[in-house]
Amino acid sequence: MDEHIVVNSGDTLMLKEHMVDHNLNSIHWWVNKHNNYAIKEMIDLLNIKYQFMDMDQRLLESSNGQARRKRFLKEKVYSSIPPGGRALMYFCYRYFLRFGFLDGYRGFIFHFMQGYWYRLLVDVNVKEFEAKLGGDTSAAKLKEILKNDYNIAI
């Protein structure tokens, strides 16, 4: 998911050390986790397109430059690229422009699964959902499909 935490009050600290997430779970676990994330990401992209829920503007107004920039790119650039094409473009960005190819075989698997497979899975879910809409893009119809087909009440 493309989640960023926005702190409205209180203090934050910058850690001096590196954090390493050395995940020991299986690929089966990872795929299941990302199948669930893909549905949440699908809802976010559908909401950008159809605006059936209130949009949280805090990221676009945040003092955190990285969070603000990523949200802007997602809402104004990424969401306007045709499904399928954006998965390929994102993978190429990560793997070639950001030098992911230097990460070896494990790096290729990571960038492919995270940068292409997952993003394509989100796009496939979006297209499948839009087919279920049958042209009715009302908030009521969107919420009805989310409730009936995904057990998500909004």
N, C-alpha and C positions, 0 to 999 in steps of 0.2 A: 504494500500500500504506500501511497504517497502521503504519509502523515507527518505533520510538523506540530510541535507543541508550541503554543503561544502562551507566555506567562504574562498575565495581566497585572499581577502585583507580587511583591516579595523579591528576594534576591536569587540570583543564579551564580554559579561558580564555574570557572574554566578549569578543567582537569589538566595537570601537567603531564600525566602519563598517557600512554596509548591504551585503547580498549580493543581487545581482540575477541571476536565472536567465533570461536572454533566449535562449530556445530558438529556433533557426533551422531546425529540422527541419520536415518537411511534416506535414500532418494524417494522412496515411497512416502515417507512422512512429509518430505519437502513438497512433493507434488500435491498431496492432499491439502496441505496448508495453503498452497498457492491457488488451488481450485477454489477455495473459500474466499481468498483475497480477490480473485478475479471477479467474483460476483459483486463485492463491495466497490471495486474499481469500475465495473460496468455501471453501477448505480450512479457513481460520481460523474462519469462521462455522459450518461443519459440526462442527468440533472443539468449539466452544462448546456446540453443541446435543447432540452425541453423545459427547463426551469419549473419543475413540478414541486420543488421544495425550496424553502428559503435558502439563499446562498450565504455562507459565512464569509464575510469580507475581511475578517481579522488578519488573514495571511497576506492579502493584498495591501493592507495598511500597516503591516508589521514593521518594526524597526530591524528585524532580522532580514538582512538583504538576501541571503540564500533562499529562505523560505518564500519571501515575496517574489523573487525572480522565478523560482520553480513553479509557483502557483500561476503567475502571469503566463509563463510559457505553456503550461498545461491548458489553461482556459482559452488563450488567444491563438496559440500556434498548434500544439499537439492535437487538440480536439478538432481542429479544422482540416487536418490531413486525412485523406481517405483511409478507412480501416484496412488493415493488412499492410499498406504502405508505411504507416507510422511504425509498425513493429520492425519492419526491415530497416527503415531509416534509423531507429533508435539502436538496433543492434550494430549497424555499421558505425554509428557515432561512438558507441562504447568500445567496440572491438578494434576499429581502425584509427579513428581520430583521437581517442583517449588511450591508445596503445595497449588495449586489452590483449592483443596477440602476443605480447611479451610475457604473459602469465602462463604460458605453456598449455598442456592438455587440460589440466584442471581448470585453468582460467578460461579456456575455450568453452568447456562444459558450463561453467558458471555464467559466462556472458551470453551463451546461446540460450540457456534455460531462463535466465532472468531478463535478458534484453530482447530476446526474440520469442521464444516459446510462450512465456507468460503474457507478454504484450499481445501476441496473436490470440491467445486464449481469451483475453479480455475482449478483443475485437470480435471474435466468433460469438461470444456471449451477447455482445451488443447487437450484432446482426440477427441472431436468433430471437432476441427480445423484440426487436423492431418488427420482425416478421409476425410475431404474436399480436402486435398492436393493430395490424390490419388497416393502417392509415389513421386510426383514432389516437391522436397524441394528447388527449386531454389528461389532466392530472389524475382524474378519477380512474381512467383506464390504466394508466401506468401503475398506480397504486394497487389496483385490483389484480393485475398480473403479478406484481411483486408479492402480494399476499397469497394468491392462489397457487402460483407455480414455484415460489422461492421461500414461502413461509416468512416473509419479511413485511411487517406492518409499519407503515410510515404515517 
